Amino acid sequence: EQNYRQALAIYKRLQDDAGVAMMLRNLGALYSLQGRDDDAREVLDKSLKLARKTHLDPVYLGRILNSFGVTYYRQGKIKEAAKFFNEAFQTASADTLQNRGDLLNNMGAVYHAMREYGKAEDYLKQALEITESIVGPEHPDTSLSLTPLAILYIDMGKYAEAEEHFLRALRILNAHEPVLDTRIARLLHGLSIVYRRTDRRAEAEETLAHTAILARKNIT
């Protein structure tokens, strides 16, 4: 926080409105992560107003809107989050691949929460394609893009697709043990849900047992 405030003071002295707007955005995103919701909204609102007033580059405007959406999503205000994500999406084509992928993941999450599963699947698939194009199909970050799709497929009742995505994510992470044991445990838990809902009780119990082993390992 101190570093952001120091940078903010410098941009203000330089009368660099774009720099001020982006530092306010960074500060707001930090407050959101810290659970300081009121502070986050206040700072992001200042950032957004300045960005609109000065006709900030659409790429940076989109990033501010995305941060606003993330803040509302963390607060469980899904419709408000969707509003900001959708506006940010209008500028996404000019942004970096990484930022487009992050925004698509956010949009997938918000439409999943609103039970608009078709839209959620479309956005999450696009996010996965971007991740694979950046880091490759076997990178741990790819498993992060596979996971929300797998969870979505459970809610859609597409258990074969959910299992496929969980297993692929597990295969990727297993190559990076033991550093990623916690993420593997979460994937195994999701896979156990698929097995239970498809009446494969023995596989569900075996998977849960493996999950418990990993959980105890991380505690110790």
N, C-alpha and C positions, 0 to 999 in steps of 0.2 A: 504493500500500500504506500509506504513512504517513497519508494522509487517512482511510482506512478505520479504521486503528488509533486515530487520534484520536477519530473518531466513536464507535468501540466503547467507548473509555474514558468518553466522556460518557454514553452510554446505561447503562453499568454504574453510574456515580455516581448517575444518576437512577433506578436500579433498574427500568429499562424493559426487561422481558424480551423483548418483541416487537422492540424496536429492537436489542437485543443479538443476537437470533437472526438478524435480517435482515442486520446488519453482518457477522456471522460468515459468512453465506451469500455476501455480496458478496466477502469476503476469500477464501473458498474458490474461488469462480468465477475470481477473479484468478489464484490459484495454479495452477488448472487450465490457464488460458490460457498461463501461463508454463512449463508442463511440470513443475511442482513437485507431482507426483502424491501423494506421501505427505503433504505439508503440506495439500494440497487435501482429501484424505479425512479427515484429522484434524480440520480446522476445520469441514468440512461435517457431520461426525458430531456435533460439539458443538452445532452449530446445530440439527440435526434432533432431538437428544435434548431440547434446551431447548424447541423448538417443541411436541413431543409432551407434555412435562411440564406446560407452561403452557397447553395447549389453544389454541395459536395459531390465529388466523383461518385457515380452510382455504385461502384464496387464497394466503397467505404460506407456509403449509406446502407447498402445491403447487409454489411457486417454488423452495423449498429442495430438494424431491424432484427437480425438473427439473434443477437444477444438479448434484445427485448423479449423475443419469443421464448428463448431458453429460460429466462427469468420467470415468465408467466407459467411455463410448463412445469418448472420445479415447484411452483406454488399450487399446482393442480388446476390452474385457470386455463383449461384446454382451448376454449373458443378464442380467448384473447391471444393465446400463443399461436393458434392457426392463422389469425389475422396478420400478425407480424411476419410469420414464416412465409405466407403467401405473397406479401408485398416484397419481402427480401428475394423471393424466387424470381421476381420480375427482373432483377439485376444480376442474377447468378451466372448468366451465360458469359459475362465479361470477367468473372472472378477466376481464381486459380482452381485447378481440378480438386485439390485437397479441400478447399473451402466449399466448393459445390457439393462434394461428397458429404461433408459434414451437414450442410443444410438439407440435403436429400434425406439423410438419416433422421434429422430432426422432424422433417415433414412426415416421414414414415411413422415415427413414434406418435406424433400428434393425431394423425388419421387413424392409427391403430386404437388410440385411446377413445376416439369418437366412434369406433366400430365401423368406420368406412374402410373395410378391409381391402377392397379392390384398389383404391387409391394408395393405401399404405403399402401394399405389395409392389405396386408399380414404382413408387419412390425408393423403396428399400432395394429393389432389384437394380435400379440405376446406381444407387450408392455402392452396391457390391461391385458392379462393373467398373466404376471409377477406382475403387480401392485396388482391385486386381490389376488395373492398367498402371497404377502408380507403383505398387510394391510387389506385384506378382501373386499368383494363386496360392502359394505355399507360405506366405508370410503370416506371422501372428496377427497382424492388423486385419488380414482378410477374415480370420476367424471372428473378429469383432463385428464385421459386417454380416457374416453368416448368422450370428446368434439372434439378432432381432427378427430376421426372416423366419428362423426356426420357431421362435416363440409365437410369431404371427400365425404361422401355419397350424399350430396347436389350436389357437382360438378359431381358426377357420375350419377346423376339423379335417385338415389335410395332413393326416398323420404320417403318411409315407414321405411326403416332402419335408415335414418337420424332422423325421428321423434321418433322412438323407443329409440335411443341413447340419444337424447336431453331430452326426458321425464324421462329416467332413471337417468341421471345426475341431473336433477332438483329435482327428488324425494330424492336423496341422500343429496343434498345441503339444501333442505327445512328443513331437520332435524337439520340443524346447523345454522339457522337464529338466530340473524340478522348479525352475523359476516361476512357472505359470500354473502351479498346482491349484491355486485358488480359482482361477478361471476354468480349469479343467473340472473342478468339483461342481461349479455352477452349470456347466454344460451337461455333466452326468445327471445332475438333478433334473434338468429339463428333459433329458432323454428318458429318465425314469417315468416322467409324466406321460410321455408318448406310449411307453410300454404298458402303463396301467390302463390308459384309455383304450388300448387295443387288446386288452385282456391277455397280456403276456406277463403274467405275474412273476414267474420265475426270473425272467430277464429284468423286470423292474426291481425285484429284491436284490439281485446280484449287483445291479447298477447302484442302488442306494447303499449297499454295503461298501462298495468301492468309494462312493462319495464320502461316507462316514470316515473311512480310513484316511482319506486326504484331508478332511476337516480336522481330525485329531492331529495329524502330522503338522498342519499349519499352526495349530494352537501351541504345540510343544516346540 
